[in-house]
Amino acid sequence: MKKASLISIGAYVPKDTLTNFDLEKMVETSDEWIVKRTGIHTRHIATGEITSEIATKAALVAIQRADIDIKEIDAIICATISPDHFCMPSTACKIAKNLGLEGITAFDISAACTGFIYLLELAKSLIESGAKKNVLIIGAEKLSSIVDYSDRSTCILFGDGGGAAIISARDNNEILDVHTASDGNFADLLITPGGGSANPASQAMLENKLNFIHMAGNEVFKIAVQTLTKSVIDILQKNSITSDKVDLFIPHQANLRIIEAVKQRLNFTDSQCVVTVGKYGNTSAASIPMAINDAYEEGRLKNGDLILLDAFGGGFTWGSALLKFGGR
Ligand SMILES: CC(C)(COP(=O)(O)OP(=O)(O)OC[C@H]1O[C@@H](n2cnc3c(N)ncnc32)[C@H](O)[C@@H]1OP(=O)(O)O)[C@@H](O)C(=O)NCCC(=O)NCCS
C-alpha cells in the first residue's frame, strides 16, 4: 500500500498590514496590551482579494515546489471559515477553476482553526485507500470579512492568509499519524451566530452584528491550553515518541501565551518550536501551513524531519499530527 506524504508546502499573505498602532486608532486598546496578552504585533489584511484568490496563490507555490505536474492533482480540499460564498459554490471549486483543473474532486471543510489537521486526515485516507494519488489541501482565510472592527476583544487577534500542501502517494516518509476530535457542547463559546439556518440573514441579524466572530476569549483560552497539551501527549505516547525526538513542534498560532504554556508543559525548546503569531495573528485554518512554510523558507525544515502539529478551534475541534516532511 502506498503511504501518504506531505511532499511540498506553500503560503501566501496579502501585502497590506494592520498593526497594533493602526488598531489603537480604531478601538480602545494599546500596542502594549496586545503584545503582552497575545504576542501579536501585526497581521496581514486582504483588501482587494477574496479567499479563493489567496488560496490559489498559496497553492501555486506548493505546486511549483512539488515534483508533480499540476494535471496530476486529482482532488482539492479547502478548509476555511471565511469562504467566498456562504453556501455555494465551494471555495475549492473556484480554486480548481483558477488552477485550470476541471473534472476533479473539489470541496470545502469547516473545522475552524483545526482545519489543516482535518485536511491531513482526509488526504491521508483518500490516498491510502487508493482513491486519489495527489491531493492539494489548502487552509485559507479572509477573516477580516467576519471580524467586527469595533470589538476590541476579537479584532486584535485575527489576520488573513493562506497555506497549501500537496499530499501524494509515496513509498516512505509518510504521514505517521493524525488525530482529530470535537465537542459541540462548547459551540457557543466561539461562534459566528448569524447568517445560517439558526439565524438567517435579516436586518436585525446585521444590526446585532451576528455575522461576525463572537468569542468568550478567557474560557476558550483555558480549554485550549489543556486540550492542546493532552492532544500532543496522546499522539506522542501512541507512537512511542518522546518530545526530544521531534525536530519541529508547529502549533496553531492563536496567542503566544497559549503556545508558551503548551510548550512548557511539554518540555519543547525554543529551537523546536515554530512561532509566527507575532507577524500574522491568528489565521485560523491557514495558520499551521503558513507556519510550516515559514520554517521551510527559513531553512529550519529539511526533508525527513519529524514534525508535530497541534491545533484547537471553534466547534470545539482539535487535533494533532505527526509526520515526516518531504516525500523523496
Ligand atoms: C482574547 C484574549 C487575548 C483576551 O485576553 P485575556 O487575558 O483573556 O483578557 P480578558 O478577556 O480576561 O480581559 C481582561 C481585560 O482586558 C480588557 N480587554 C479585552 N480586550 C482588550 C484589548 N484589545 N485592549 C485592551 N483591553 C482589552 C477586557 O475588557 C478586560 O477588562 P476588565 O478586566 O476591565 O473587564 C485571550 O482570552 C485569548 O487569546 N483567548 C483565546 C483566543 C483564541 O485562541 N481563540 C481562537 C481559538 S483557536
The ligand as a Gaussian input file, in Angstrom:
#p B3LYP/6-31G(d) Opt

LIG

0 1
 C       -8.834000      37.313000      23.739000
 C       -7.697000      37.271000      24.746000
 C       -6.443000      37.837000      24.117000
 C       -8.067000      38.172000      25.927000
 O       -7.024000      38.120000      26.888000
 P       -7.366000      37.853000      28.416000
 O       -6.100000      37.936000      29.123000
 O       -8.123000      36.542000      28.464000
 O       -8.275000      39.066000      28.771000
 P       -9.772000      39.081000      29.323000
 O      -10.735000      38.662000      28.249000
 O       -9.809000      38.343000      30.624000
 O       -9.949000      40.618000      29.585000
 C       -9.173000      41.304000      30.562000
 C       -9.479000      42.772000      30.464000
 O       -8.913000      43.309000      29.258000
 C       -9.903000      44.004000      28.532000
 N       -9.611000      43.883000      27.107000
 C      -10.061000      42.946000      26.235000
 N       -9.551000      43.182000      25.020000
 C       -8.769000      44.275000      25.129000
 C       -7.990000      44.994000      24.220000
 N       -7.873000      44.650000      22.936000
 N       -7.293000      46.058000      24.691000
 C       -7.362000      46.446000      25.963000
 N       -8.110000      45.804000      26.872000
 C       -8.804000      44.725000      26.463000
 C      -11.198000      43.351000      28.922000
 O      -12.286000      44.229000      28.706000
 C      -10.967000      43.099000      30.385000
 O      -11.183000      44.280000      31.106000
 P      -11.880000      44.234000      32.563000
 O      -10.942000      43.438000      33.423000
 O      -11.964000      45.680000      32.931000
 O      -13.196000      43.577000      32.351000
 C       -7.435000      35.857000      25.258000
 O       -8.506000      35.450000      26.091000
 C       -7.306000      34.840000      24.164000
 O       -6.351000      34.869000      23.419000
 N       -8.239000      33.862000      24.112000
 C       -8.197000      32.736000      23.222000
 C       -8.202000      33.209000      21.826000
 C       -8.170000      32.066000      20.915000
 O       -7.254000      31.307000      20.984000
 N       -9.160000      31.988000      20.052000
 C       -9.221000      31.076000      18.999000
 C       -9.073000      29.666000      19.392000
 S       -8.292000      28.940000      18.102000

